[in-house]
């Protein structure tokens, strides 16, 4: 949650902060620069996810990996206050991306080993809900601090939230000792594609499509504020509305996936994301924007926890970090592509990025329906061996 607060404060602050900095090496329109700044974080993180997942599995020090990643993220966030050029912001965002690439696979690996298959959907729902609380609070806090105080105060608040996370990890996480003999006997692979089955690819693409749809509007904060005549605080409320509805539905939908299966909810969630995403570019008032974001939150809740749970269900022992890294890579790559796509397409049309986002959600639903092999049958777990589920094939 601390990591999410620190990162999401920047969703509101950075689009406004970019306007105040010189960009001699990047003389692009504002929307492109904002999209690049937000997107480079996700690109670096997503590229490094499988590598960091392999390292975490190899070393086995998951708790330490989380702490090192958080310290790097917190230091980079605090350093934003000292940046005077757009290039400096890009470098700091890359450092943040490296930190997240260390933190996320290790966190989900611990979650996978600490939960049971029969209740993993609910467990992942609780884990996701804590992050959602952070992502909901961050934009609200960021918008308030920028309106009432300054950018530097917002950056300080973000870094403090992350450093509190470091302390709580040290106090509360008890890491289970792992038997690494089998893993260390094998040649080290920075990116282990042998575990990327068709089903895992389908889940990863589903999270990618979901992330694109909910991240598109970040780049266009200034345009939304002008079109709707609202301030940064009002936009942050609309942005966080998605996270509020996702918080309410995440745990119930995660537990429901323990009963009816992961795949039906993933597909249904992507289909539900299509209408509100396509309509975001047509809003004429703040209440309309908030309502559409609330619906997006329900759709994203139906995708997230079941997707992580399914990946955890089929993870080979000792390979949890690598397995989960592909799903998180999909999400973070979508979080990067969405803002970057919006920044480029908005040059031609404000509505175009949202139509493309809705189309991508439809494609994600088709891919998930065709490729994902469920690990849960109605009202109970399948009796098929987990090894068979990892191979892909028909349900």
Residue, then its C-alpha position, 0 to 999 in steps of 0.5 A: x500500500x505504501x508503494x502504491x501511495x508513493x507511485x500514484x501521487x505522481x499520476x496527478x503531479x507529473x502531468x502538471x509538473x512537466x509544464x514547468x520544466x525545460x525539455x531541450x532534448x525532447x521538443x514534443x507536444x505536452x501530451x507526448x512528453x507526459x505520455x513518455x514520462x509516465x510510459x517509460x516507467x512501465x516499459x522499464x519495469x515490464x522489461x525487467x520483470x522476468x529478469x528480476x523474477x528469475x533473480x528472486x527465485x535464484x537467490x531466494x531472498x524475497x523480503x530483501x528484494x522487496x526492501x531494496x526495491x522500495x528504497x530505490x523507489x523512495x529515493x527516486x521519488x524524493x529526488x523529483x523535487x530536485x529535477x530542473x529538466x525533463x531529462x532528469x525526470x526520465x532518468x528518475x522514472x527509470x530508477x523507479x521502474x527498476x525498483x518496482x521490477x524488484x518489488x512486485x515479483x518478490x511480493x507476489x511470490x511470497x503471496x503465492x507460497x503463503x496462500x492455498x489454492x482453494x482460497x488463493x483468489x480471495x487472498x490475492x483479492x486482499x493483497x490487491x485491495x491493499x494496493x488499491x487503497x494506496x492507488x486511491x489515496x495517492x491521487x487524492x493526496x497528490x491533487x490536494x498537496x499540489x493545490x494547497x502547497x507545492x510540488x515538493x511537498x507532494x514528492x516528499x509525501x510520496x517518498x515518506x509513504x514508500x519508506x514506511x512500507x520498508x519499515x513495515x516489511x521489516x517488522x511484519x514479513x516472516x519469510x519462509x526458508x526455501x529449498x534452492x538446491x534444485x533451482x541452483x543446480x540448473x543453469x541460470x536463465x535471465x528470462x525463462x520462456x519455458x514456463x510461458x505456456x499459451x494459458x499464461x500468455x493469455x492471462x498476461x495479455x488480459x492484464x495488459x489490455x485491462x491496464x491500458x484501458x484504465x491508464x489511458x486518461x492519465x496523460x490527458x489530465x490537462x485536457x480533461x481539466x480544460x474541457x470540464x472546467x475542473x481543478x487538479x483535486x476534482x480530476x484526482x477524485x474522478x481518477x480515484x473513483x475507479x479504485x474505490x469501486x475496485x476496492x469494493x468488488x476486488x475481494x468478493x470477485x476474487x473469492x467468487x473465482x475460487x468457486x466458479x473459476x478464474x477464466x469466466x470472470x477475466x473474460x467478463x471483466x474485459x467485456x465490461x471495460x469496453x463501454x465505459x472506456x470508449x465513452x470516456x472521451x465523450x464526457x461533458x461533466x465531472x459526474x459522468x467521468x466519475x460514473x464511467x470510472x466506477x464501472x471501469x473499476x468493477x471490470x478491472x476488479x473482475x480481471x486482476x485477482x483471478x488473473x494473479x490467482x490463476x498464475x499462482x495456481x499453476x506456478x511450479x514450486x520454486x518458480x513463483x517469482x518468474x511465473x508471476x512476473x509475466x502477469x505483472x509484466x503484462x499489467x505494467x506494460x499496459x500501464x506504460x502503453x496506455x498513457x503513451x498511446x493516449x499522448x500520441x493519438x490525442x494529437x489527432x483526436x481527443x476521443x481516439x485513444x478511448x476508442x482504441x482502448x475499448x477495442x483492445x479490451x475486446x481483443x483481450x477478452x477474445x484472447x483470454x477466452x481462446x487461450x486461457x486454461x482455467x485451474x478451477x471448475x464450478x464449485x471445486x478444484x479440477x482433478x487434472x494434474x497441475x502439470x497438465x494445466x501448465x501445458x495449455x490446451x482445451x478446458 
